[in-house]
Amino acid sequence: MDSILSQLKFSDYDYIIIAFSGGKDSQSCVLSLLEAGVPKEKIELWHHEIDGREGSTLMDWPSTPSYCRAFARALDIPIYFSWKEGGFEREMLRNNQPTAPTHYESPDGAIHAVGGAGPPNTRLKFPQVSADLSVRWCSAYTKIDVGAAAIRNQERFLGKKTLFITGERAEESSARAKYRVLEPDRADRRNGKRKMRLVDHFRPVHLWNESEVWDIIKRWKIRPHPAYELGWARLSCCSCIFGSKDQFASLERIMPAHVKRISDYEKQFGVTIKRKESVEQLVNSGTPYKGMKAEIIKLALSNSYSENIILNKWQLPAGAFGENAGPT
């Protein structure tokens, strides 16, 4: 993998976009490019807001958008936000309705909206815990499709070469192990006769193990997202459908209203979040993470992250090398 990273000609690309969740893997993508000598001026961070900006707070950590801004500011890299209108919750509640529009920021500061006029459909249930994105629609509709729409609808990418980077690692699952390191992105249109748009998709840390990920974060002394400090091993949604029983027990300890809302939706839909287990069963069978400090809980649940991103003294967070409650 390092040989691919060193051989890839970043100078050939007009734009280098990193899909940035704020988690350890997307951070390692950023840091690996900087260590490879890629100029910061070529890099953009793109963060997809899972809950959107229309009032929903069902899924994501409240601190995540602000934490991502703080990271970008600390490393002096621009960051742009995008989201599905109404976020995860509106998509889940579709009842004979089209999917909502996608919103995205552009470098000139404008916010654009596209889509929202497709065929009607009904969901009224949580996504399934599956590698199949047609049923695990949360990844497709609130992340992947949002990013592709933002590329397809910006004229600045026409006639240009763009490298789109994501942080999937083979170690995470058997399905992700089959991902290609470098391939044309879904937004690619390099064979377009009139409006060519070349977009490559690159996964620079695909063959990294977790130790390598934490090593590069340690070298740069980056303070991880507070979810890791609380004991979560992954920075996904706090209410992620892949969450383990211990994660849901921990969530109930610090965000009981979230667990109640999930339970209420399970009753409304007649389908539980795990299909075979309700969120209440998960909570009752799990054990909250030990040592969750009040000040870190407050930081994780805050809409404003004001702590330093680069630390003088770095330490491995409690969630490092924890349970792999993530995509299959």
C-alpha positions as CSV (number, residue, x, y, z in Angstrom):
1,M,0.0,0.0,0.0
2,D,2.8,2.4,0.8
3,S,4.3,1.7,-2.6
4,I,1.0,2.7,-4.3
5,L,0.9,5.8,-2.1
6,S,4.4,6.7,-3.2
7,Q,3.9,5.9,-6.8
8,L,0.6,7.8,-7.3
9,K,1.3,11.1,-9.0
10,F,-0.7,13.5,-6.9
11,S,0.6,16.3,-9.1
12,D,-1.5,14.9,-11.9
13,Y,-4.7,15.8,-10.0
14,D,-6.4,19.2,-10.0
15,Y,-8.4,18.4,-6.8
16,I,-7.8,15.9,-4.0
17,I,-10.9,15.4,-1.9
18,I,-10.9,13.4,1.4
19,A,-14.2,12.1,2.7
20,F,-13.7,13.2,6.3
21,S,-15.8,11.7,9.1
22,G,-13.5,12.9,11.9
23,G,-12.7,9.3,12.7
24,K,-9.3,7.6,12.9
25,D,-9.3,6.2,9.4
26,S,-10.2,9.4,7.6
27,Q,-7.6,11.2,9.8
28,S,-5.0,8.7,8.8
29,C,-5.8,9.4,5.1
30,V,-5.2,13.1,5.6
31,L,-1.9,12.6,7.6
32,S,-0.6,10.0,5.1
33,L,-1.0,12.4,2.3
34,L,0.7,15.2,4.2
35,E,3.6,12.8,5.0
36,A,3.8,11.9,1.3
37,G,4.4,15.5,0.6
38,V,1.0,16.4,-0.9
39,P,0.6,20.2,-0.7
40,K,-2.2,21.3,1.7
41,E,-3.4,23.6,-1.1
42,K,-4.5,20.6,-3.1
43,I,-6.5,19.0,-0.4
44,E,-10.2,19.5,0.6
45,L,-12.0,17.8,3.4
46,W,-15.6,16.9,2.8
47,H,-17.8,16.0,5.8
48,H,-21.3,14.6,5.3
49,E,-23.7,15.6,8.1
50,I,-25.7,12.5,8.9
51,D,-28.6,14.3,10.6
52,G,-28.7,17.1,8.1
53,R,-29.3,20.7,9.3
54,E,-33.1,20.7,9.5
55,G,-33.4,19.9,13.2
56,S,-32.9,16.1,13.4
57,T,-30.6,14.8,16.1
58,L,-31.3,11.1,16.0
59,M,-28.0,9.5,14.9
60,D,-24.8,11.5,15.0
61,W,-22.6,12.7,17.8
62,P,-23.5,16.4,18.5
63,S,-19.8,17.3,18.6
64,T,-18.8,15.8,15.3
65,P,-19.3,18.7,12.9
66,S,-17.5,21.1,15.2
67,Y,-14.7,18.6,15.8
68,C,-14.2,18.3,12.1
69,R,-14.0,22.0,11.7
70,A,-11.4,22.2,14.5
71,F,-9.3,19.5,12.9
72,A,-9.4,21.3,9.5
73,R,-8.5,24.6,11.2
74,A,-5.6,23.1,13.1
75,L,-4.1,21.6,9.9
76,D,-5.0,24.6,7.8
77,I,-7.0,22.6,5.3
78,P,-10.4,23.8,3.9
79,I,-13.5,21.8,4.8
80,Y,-16.8,21.7,3.1
81,F,-20.1,20.2,4.4
82,S,-22.8,18.3,2.6
83,W,-26.0,16.6,3.7
84,K,-29.3,15.0,2.8
85,E,-32.1,17.4,3.7
86,G,-33.6,16.1,6.9
87,G,-30.8,13.6,7.3
88,F,-31.1,10.0,8.2
89,E,-34.4,10.5,10.1
90,R,-36.3,12.0,7.2
91,E,-35.0,9.3,4.8
92,M,-36.1,6.6,7.3
93,L,-39.6,8.2,7.6
94,R,-40.2,8.3,3.8
95,N,-43.8,7.2,3.2
96,N,-44.7,7.2,-0.5
97,Q,-42.3,10.2,-0.9
98,P,-39.2,10.9,-3.0
99,T,-35.8,11.0,-1.4
100,A,-35.0,14.5,-0.1
101,P,-32.6,17.0,-1.9
102,T,-28.9,17.0,-1.3
103,H,-27.2,20.2,0.0
104,Y,-23.5,21.0,-0.4
105,E,-21.1,23.8,0.2
106,S,-18.8,25.2,-2.5
107,P,-15.6,27.1,-2.0
108,D,-17.3,30.4,-2.7
109,G,-19.3,29.9,0.4
110,A,-22.6,29.2,-1.4
111,I,-24.9,26.3,-0.4
112,H,-26.5,24.5,-3.3
113,A,-29.4,22.1,-3.4
114,V,-29.9,19.3,-6.0
115,G,-32.3,16.4,-6.4
116,G,-35.5,15.8,-4.5
117,A,-37.8,15.1,-7.5
118,G,-37.3,11.3,-7.8
119,P,-39.8,8.5,-7.6
120,P,-41.8,8.0,-4.4
121,N,-40.8,5.2,-2.1
122,T,-41.5,4.0,1.5
123,R,-39.1,2.9,4.1
124,L,-40.5,3.2,7.7
125,K,-37.8,1.0,9.2
126,F,-34.2,1.2,10.2
127,P,-31.5,0.1,7.6
128,Q,-30.5,-3.5,7.8
129,V,-27.1,-4.6,9.3
130,S,-25.7,-5.8,6.0
131,A,-22.9,-5.3,3.5
132,D,-25.5,-4.8,0.8
133,L,-26.0,-1.0,0.4
134,S,-29.4,-1.4,-1.1
135,V,-30.7,-2.5,2.3
136,R,-28.1,-0.7,4.4
137,W,-29.2,2.5,2.8
138,C,-27.9,4.8,5.5
139,S,-24.3,4.7,4.0
140,A,-25.5,5.1,0.5
141,Y,-28.1,7.8,1.0
142,T,-26.4,10.0,3.7
143,K,-22.8,9.6,2.6
144,I,-21.9,8.0,-0.7
145,D,-24.6,9.5,-2.9
146,V,-24.3,12.9,-1.2
147,G,-20.6,13.0,-2.0
148,A,-21.2,11.9,-5.6
149,A,-23.9,14.5,-6.1
150,A,-21.6,17.3,-4.9
151,I,-19.0,16.3,-7.5
152,R,-21.4,15.8,-10.3
153,N,-23.1,19.2,-9.8
154,Q,-20.0,21.4,-9.5
155,E,-18.7,22.8,-12.8
156,R,-15.3,23.2,-11.3
157,F,-14.7,19.5,-11.8
158,L,-15.5,19.5,-15.5
159,G,-12.4,19.0,-17.7
160,K,-10.4,18.3,-14.5
161,K,-8.8,15.4,-12.7
162,T,-10.0,14.7,-9.2
163,L,-8.8,12.2,-6.6
164,F,-11.6,11.2,-4.2
165,I,-10.3,9.5,-1.0
166,T,-12.0,7.3,1.5
167,G,-10.6,5.4,4.6
168,E,-12.0,1.9,4.3
169,R,-9.6,-0.7,5.5
170,A,-9.4,-4.4,4.6
171,E,-9.0,-5.3,8.3
172,E,-12.5,-4.1,9.1
173,S,-14.5,-6.8,7.3
174,S,-14.4,-9.4,4.6
175,A,-16.5,-7.2,2.3
176,R,-14.1,-4.2,2.7
177,A,-11.1,-6.5,2.1
178,K,-12.4,-6.9,-1.5
179,Y,-12.4,-3.2,-2.2
180,R,-10.0,-2.0,-4.8
181,V,-7.3,0.5,-3.8
182,L,-7.6,2.6,-6.9
183,E,-10.5,2.6,-9.3
184,P,-12.8,5.1,-11.2
185,D,-15.2,6.8,-8.8
186,R,-19.0,6.6,-9.3
187,A,-18.9,10.3,-10.2
188,D,-16.3,9.6,-12.9
189,R,-17.2,10.6,-16.5
190,R,-13.8,10.4,-18.2
191,N,-15.4,9.2,-21.5
192,G,-17.9,12.0,-21.7
193,K,-17.7,13.5,-25.2
194,R,-18.8,17.0,-24.2
195,K,-18.3,17.4,-20.5
196,M,-15.4,15.1,-19.4
197,R,-14.9,14.7,-15.6
198,L,-12.2,12.3,-14.5
199,V,-12.6,11.1,-10.9
200,D,-10.4,8.4,-9.4
201,H,-11.3,6.8,-6.1
202,F,-8.3,6.0,-3.8
203,R,-8.2,4.2,-0.5
204,P,-4.7,5.0,0.8
205,V,-5.0,3.1,4.1
206,H,-6.8,0.0,2.8
207,L,-4.0,-2.4,3.9
208,W,-3.2,-0.7,7.1
209,N,-3.8,-2.4,10.4
210,E,-5.2,-0.5,13.4
211,S,-1.8,-0.1,14.9
212,E,-0.5,1.8,11.9
213,V,-3.6,4.1,12.1
214,W,-3.0,5.0,15.7
215,D,0.8,5.3,15.1
216,I,0.3,8.1,12.5
217,I,-2.2,9.9,14.7
218,K,0.3,9.7,17.5
219,R,3.1,11.1,15.4
220,W,1.0,14.1,14.6
221,K,-0.3,14.3,18.2
222,I,-3.9,14.6,17.1
223,R,-6.5,14.4,19.9
224,P,-9.1,11.9,18.8
225,H,-12.8,12.5,18.7
226,P,-14.2,12.3,22.2
227,A,-16.2,9.2,21.3
228,Y,-12.9,7.3,21.3
229,E,-12.0,8.7,24.7
230,L,-15.4,7.4,26.0
231,G,-14.6,3.9,24.8
232,W,-16.1,3.6,21.3
233,A,-13.7,1.9,18.9
234,R,-15.2,3.5,15.8
235,L,-16.4,7.0,15.0
236,S,-19.7,6.2,13.4
237,C,-23.1,7.4,14.4
238,C,-23.6,7.3,18.1
239,S,-26.8,5.4,17.4
240,C,-25.2,3.3,14.6
241,I,-27.2,0.2,13.5
242,F,-24.0,-1.8,13.9
243,G,-23.6,-0.8,17.5
244,S,-22.9,-3.6,20.0
245,K,-24.9,-4.3,23.1
246,D,-22.2,-2.6,25.2
247,Q,-22.3,0.5,22.9
248,F,-26.1,0.8,23.3
249,A,-25.8,0.3,27.0
250,S,-23.2,3.1,27.1
251,L,-25.4,5.3,24.9
252,E,-28.3,4.7,27.2
253,R,-26.1,5.9,30.1
254,I,-25.1,9.2,28.4
255,M,-27.9,9.8,26.0
256,P,-31.1,8.0,27.2
257,A,-33.4,10.2,25.1
258,H,-31.7,8.7,21.9
259,V,-32.4,5.2,23.1
260,K,-36.0,6.0,23.9
261,R,-36.5,7.5,20.4
262,I,-35.1,4.4,18.7
263,S,-37.4,2.3,20.9
264,D,-40.4,4.4,20.0
265,Y,-39.6,4.1,16.3
266,E,-39.2,0.3,16.6
267,K,-42.7,0.1,18.1
268,Q,-44.0,2.5,15.3
269,F,-42.5,0.4,12.5
270,G,-43.0,-3.0,14.1
271,V,-39.4,-3.8,13.1
272,T,-36.5,-3.5,15.5
273,I,-33.1,-1.8,14.7
274,K,-31.3,-5.2,14.7
275,R,-34.3,-7.1,13.3
276,K,-33.8,-9.9,15.9
277,E,-33.2,-7.7,18.9
278,S,-34.7,-4.5,20.2
279,V,-32.7,-1.6,21.4
280,E,-34.1,-2.3,24.9
281,Q,-32.8,-5.9,24.7
282,L,-29.4,-4.7,23.6
283,V,-29.2,-2.2,26.5
284,N,-30.3,-4.7,29.1
285,S,-27.8,-7.3,27.9
286,G,-24.9,-4.9,27.6
287,T,-22.4,-3.3,30.0
288,P,-21.6,0.4,29.8
289,Y,-18.0,1.3,29.1
290,K,-16.1,1.9,32.3
291,G,-14.4,5.2,33.1
292,M,-16.6,7.5,31.0
293,K,-15.6,10.8,32.5
294,A,-18.1,13.5,33.0
295,E,-16.0,16.1,31.2
296,I,-15.6,13.9,28.1
297,I,-19.3,13.1,28.0
298,K,-20.0,16.9,28.1
299,L,-17.4,17.4,25.3
300,A,-18.9,14.6,23.1
301,L,-22.5,16.0,23.5
302,S,-21.5,19.6,22.9
303,N,-22.3,21.3,19.6
304,S,-19.1,23.3,20.0
305,Y,-15.7,21.6,20.2
306,S,-13.3,24.1,21.6
307,E,-10.4,21.9,22.7
308,N,-7.0,21.8,21.1
309,I,-6.6,19.3,18.3
310,I,-2.9,19.0,18.5
311,L,-1.7,18.0,21.9
312,N,1.6,18.4,23.7
313,K,1.2,15.1,25.4
314,W,-0.6,12.4,23.4
315,Q,-2.2,9.2,24.8
316,L,-4.0,6.3,23.3
317,P,-7.8,6.7,23.8
318,A,-9.8,4.1,25.7
319,G,-11.6,2.9,22.6
320,A,-8.5,2.0,20.7
321,F,-8.3,-1.7,19.6
322,G,-11.8,-2.1,21.0
323,E,-14.7,-4.2,19.7
324,N,-15.2,-4.1,15.9
325,A,-18.9,-3.1,15.8
326,G,-18.9,-1.9,12.3
327,P,-19.8,-2.8,8.7
328,T,-19.7,-6.5,7.8
